[in-house]
Amino acid sequence: MMKRMGMAMAASVLLAGCAPMRQGEAPAASGVMSVGSPVYAPRQVRQLAADVRVARVAPGLWVHTTTAPPDQGIGAYPANGMLLETADGSVLIDTGWNDAQARTLMAWARDALHRPVRRAVVTHYHDDRTGGINALRGAGVEVRGLALTRELALREGNPAPDSVPGLAERPWSDPAGFEVRYAGPGHTRDNVVVWFPAQHLLFGGCMVKSDTATTVGNVRDADVAAWPRTVASVRAAYPAVRLVVPGHGRVSAPDALTHTEQLIGTKAPRG
């Protein structure tokens, strides 16, 4: 199980290796870095709670950053997800670590944006992605993901999404303005990415490291040999990408993808 953060300032984020961590495991070495980068300056940063922050990255598109709660036992550790405003509400990508954080995000979308969360997508089975599923379902929100994500979440004892039929074989292009792609194993066997074509933004989730990451992070559930090839496939699929949002760390330039390939490649077994 993964297991927390407190904010130093509204526009700062703690970089660390990817979740999950088990009780007693220390996170990778980290440092406080701006959420911004040479290609992105944060706009409309809003602190919704001590452990929930949002920042607008493009019109109608937000990054949410939630902090692992103390019972996770991994120290200060933030995770990124997305929220897309649509004509009839909003779509949440990844749920936060727990139900309370998911409820905070839902309340903000309803009361501040006037676009209640109607649907959600989770990008893999770890609980920084799935921890708020029960709160979403309790509010009548449909939560979907890869069939393998459902299987692994249930095996892990995490809340599990409903399956998107055929997602393992072909991308799911949603008329709301996003595409979900499974390109293969990496950080986990089931990790997917989400492409926002109108904004030229790729949410890489924990498959993709930030462009300032210096460590691979936790690879307990990773396929390290396949990971660089999977990222290369994603990079080839989306040549128009301008911004990359990793699962942990700052909003990055497109070279976060090649940086990830190189970083993980240093850990891959030699054939």
Rosetta blueprint (number, residue, H / E / L):
1 M L
2 M L
3 K L
4 R L
5 M L
6 G L
7 M L
8 A L
9 M L
10 A L
11 A L
12 S E
13 V E
14 L E
15 L L
16 A L
17 G L
18 C E
19 A L
20 P L
21 M L
22 R L
23 Q L
24 G L
25 E L
26 A L
27 P L
28 A L
29 A L
30 S L
31 G L
32 V E
33 M E
34 S E
35 V L
36 G L
37 S E
38 P L
39 V L
40 Y E
41 A L
42 P L
43 R E
44 Q E
45 V E
46 R E
47 Q E
48 L E
49 A E
50 A L
51 D L
52 V E
53 R E
54 V E
55 A E
56 R E
57 V E
58 A E
59 P L
60 G L
61 L E
62 W E
63 V E
64 H E
65 T E
66 T E
67 T E
68 A L
69 P L
70 P H
71 D H
72 Q H
73 G L
74 I L
75 G L
76 A L
77 Y L
78 P E
79 A E
80 N E
81 G E
82 M E
83 L E
84 L E
85 E E
86 T E
87 A L
88 D L
89 G E
90 S E
91 V E
92 L E
93 I E
94 D L
95 T L
96 G L
97 W L
98 N L
99 D H
100 A H
101 Q H
102 A H
103 R H
104 T H
105 L H
106 M H
107 A H
108 W H
109 A H
110 R H
111 D H
112 A L
113 L L
114 H L
115 R L
116 P L
117 V E
118 R E
119 R E
120 A E
121 V E
122 V L
123 T L
124 H L
125 Y L
126 H L
127 D H
128 D H
129 R H
130 T H
131 G L
132 G L
133 I H
134 N H
135 A H
136 L H
137 R H
138 G H
139 A L
140 G L
141 V L
142 E E
143 V E
144 R E
145 G E
146 L L
147 A H
148 L H
149 T H
150 R H
151 E H
152 L H
153 A H
154 L H
155 R H
156 E H
157 G L
158 N L
159 P L
160 A L
161 P L
162 D E
163 S E
164 V L
165 P L
166 G L
167 L L
168 A L
169 E L
170 R L
171 P L
172 W E
173 S E
174 D E
175 P L
176 A L
177 G L
178 F E
179 E E
180 V E
181 R E
182 Y L
183 A L
184 G L
185 P L
186 G L
187 H L
188 T L
189 R L
190 D L
191 N L
192 V L
193 V E
194 V E
195 W E
196 F E
197 P H
198 A H
199 Q H
200 H L
201 L E
202 L E
203 F E
204 G E
205 G E
206 C L
207 M L
208 V L
209 K L
210 S L
211 D L
212 T L
213 A L
214 T L
215 T L
216 V L
217 G E
218 N L
219 V L
220 R L
221 D L
222 A L
223 D L
224 V L
225 A L
226 A L
227 W H
228 P H
229 R H
230 T H
231 V H
232 A H
233 S H
234 V H
235 R H
236 A H
237 A H
238 Y L
239 P L
240 A L
241 V L
242 R L
243 L E
244 V E
245 V E
246 P E
247 G L
248 H L
249 G L
250 R L
251 V L
252 S E
253 A L
254 P L
255 D H
256 A H
257 L H
258 T H
259 H H
260 T H
261 E H
262 Q H
263 L H
264 I H
265 G H
266 T L
267 K L
268 A L
269 P L
270 R L
271 G L
